[in-house]
Amino acid sequence: MRLILILTLSILPFLSNAQLKAVKGKSSYNYWIHLPEDSVLNSNPPVLIFLHGRSLSGSDLNKVKRYGVISELEKGRNIPAIVIAPQVKSGAWDPDKLLTLLKDVQSQYTTDTSRVYVCGMSMGGYGTLHFIGKYPEKLTAGVALCGGGKSSDACNLSKVPLWIQHGTADKPVPVSESRNIVKAIKACDGSNLIYKEIPGASHGAMEREFRKDDMYDWLFSKEKVAPSTEDQMTEE
């Protein structure tokens, strides 16, 4: 038994040294930050931002662990990225504050600015689309579950790969919210858009998407391509 304990302790330093830390009072939002193991952290990692729904709002950061990306990390999911999970005290997500938070984290760690992703559910779905709609040049791809968006953001949203999903039996946020923004995006350009409706699925059922590999695989497959010299000359 003693030998097993010694061997276990000797192995621990070589196991993943990923970290999950709470950060309060240092940016526009209090937030959780997941730092991947050193081999990833020191190799220009991507950034994934998770935006929670209204039920997780407040001043208790532990609420943000109830579902979504942080919950998945605590269950053992390997996410090879810096994960930021802010908490809004009340009201809607503010894209300007989200950008400030992103810049604060990027000033502390060397990250791949061509791979910045955002995902959210319910109010977080709205926040995801509003953030991308205001700053499409800063974000690489987004997943918005059972949310909605502003039609005024539609043409900016069309510039970024999006996965929008909604259950047809959603009562708190009716599926028409996603249908309306999807229609507006398609009127601009729907080539970057994936839209899925889940027949009979409730509002809370969308939480399951965070437990599946598909969402993460799709997000991390996207990379923002820098404009060519020819494109830049044309714009000028």
N, C-alpha and C positions, 0 to 999 in steps of 0.2 A: 504493500500500500504506500509506504514511504517512497519507494522507488518511482511509482506512478506519479506521485505528487511532485517529486523533483523533476521528472521528465516534463510534466505539464508546465511547470513554472519556467523551465528552460526554453520551451517552445513559444511561450506567450510573446516575447519580444519580436518574434518573426511573423506573428499573425498581423492581420490588417490593422494599421494604426489610424484608420479613419476616425474622424471626430465629429460630434454633434454639439454645438455650443449655442447657448442663448445669449443674445446681444441686446442690451437695453440702453436707451438714452444716448446712442451714438450716431443715429441717423434719422431719417424722416419717419421710419417705423421701427418699433421693436421687432426682432426677427430671430428665427433659428437659422444657423448656417451649418451645413454639412460640408466638411472638408474631406475629400477622398484620401486614400492612402498616398504616401509620399511619391510613389512612382507615377501616379496620375497627377497629383497636385503640382509636381515639378515639371510637368510636360504640357504646359499650356492648356489646361482643361476647359471644356465648355462650361456654361452656366445655365442652370435650370431654376426658374422662379415658379413657386407654387402659390397661388392665390386662393384662400379659403372662402367659404360661403358665410352668410350673415350669422349663422348659429355659432360660429367660432370667434366672432368679434369680441372685443373686450380688452382687459389688461392682464389676463392670465394666459401666458404664452403656452402653457401646457394644453390648452384647448386646441391649439393648432395641430397637436399630435393625434387627434381623434380619428381623422381619416385623411386620405391623400398621400402625398409623397413622403412626408416625414413619418407617418405611420408605417409606410412600406419600408423605409430605411430601418426603423426600429424592429421590424419583423425579419430583417436580414437581407433585404433586396440590395444588390450591388448596383449602385448608380455611379458610373465613372465621370462625375461632374461635381462642381461646386453647386450645392443646392441652397437656395435662399427661400425661406418661408416666412414672410412678414405677417404681422397681425394688425388689422385695422381696429381702432378702438370703437368707432361708430361710423355710420354712414357708408358711402360707396368708396371704392378704390380710386385713388387720385393718380393719374398717369405721371404727373410731374414729380410727385413724391416717390413713385416707383423708380423713375429714372434716376433720381438723386440717390436712392438706395443702391441701385445697380452700379452707379459710378463710384460710390463709396467702397463697395466690395472690389470693384475692378482696380481701385487705387491701392488696395492692400495686397492683392494677389495678381500674378500674371496669368491672364486668361485668354482664351481664343475668342476674340471679338466677332469673328465670323460665325460663331456657334453660341448664340444666346437664345434660350427657349423660355416660353412661358405657358403655363397651363393653369386652369382653374375651373371650379364647379359652382353653379348657381351665381351668387353675387361675384364669385371669382371668375366665372365664365364671362360675365359682363365686363369685369375688370380686365380680363385678358384681351378682349376685343377692343376695348377703349384704349388700352396701353399701346397695342399694335397699331390701332387706327391713328393715334397721335404721333407715334414714333416708329413708323415702319422701317426706317433705315437702321434702327438700333437692334431690331429683333429678327431672328432667323426663321422661326416657325412657332405656331401656337396651337393649343388644344383648348377648346371652350365647350364645357359640358353643361347642359341644361341652363344656358344663359340667354343672352341676346346682345344687341348692339345698336349703335346709332347709325341711321342711314347716311348721315353726313360723313361718317368714317369709311363708308363702303369702298370707295375707289382706292384709298390707302390700304385697306385690308386686302384688296385684291392683289396687292404687290407681294404679299407674304404667304407662304404655304400655311394653310389652316385646316384643322380637323375640328369640325363642329358636330356635336351629337346631342340628341334630345329624345326623351321617351314620350310616346304619344299620349300616355295617361298621366302626364305631369300636371298636377293641380296648382302648386304654388307658383310655378313659372310655366305657363302654357306653351306648348310646342310652337305656337304661332310666333313667339318671340324669336326663335331661331329661324323659322321659315321666312320671316320678314327681312332679317339681315342677310340671309343667304340669297334671297331674291335680289336685294340691292347690290350685293357683291357681284352676282352673276351679270347684272346689268352693266357693270364696269368690265369685269374679266373673271370668269369662273375657273380658269385653267389651273389655278393653284389651290383650289378648294376641294376638300372631301366633306360631304355632308351625309350623316347617317341618322335615320329615325329608327328607334327601337319600339316595335309594336307592343302596346300594353305596358310599357315600362313606366314606373313611377319616378318622381323627382329623386328620391334617395337611391334608386337603383343605379344611377349613373356613377355612384361612388365606386362601383366594381371595376370601372375602367382603370383606376389607379393600381389595381391588383394584377393587371394583365401586362404581358410583355409588349403587346402590340403598340401601345401608346409611346412607350419609351423608345422602342426600336424605330418607329416612324419619326419621332422628333430628332433623335440623334443621327438619323440618315441625312438630315438637311444641313446644308452649309451655304452661307450667303456668299455669292460670287461677286467679287469686286468688279465694277464696271471697267470695260476695256478702254484703252487710250482713245480709240475711235469714238466710243460712246461718249466719253467725257468731252471730246472736241465738238461733237454734235450738240451736246447740251449747252456748251458755251456759245 
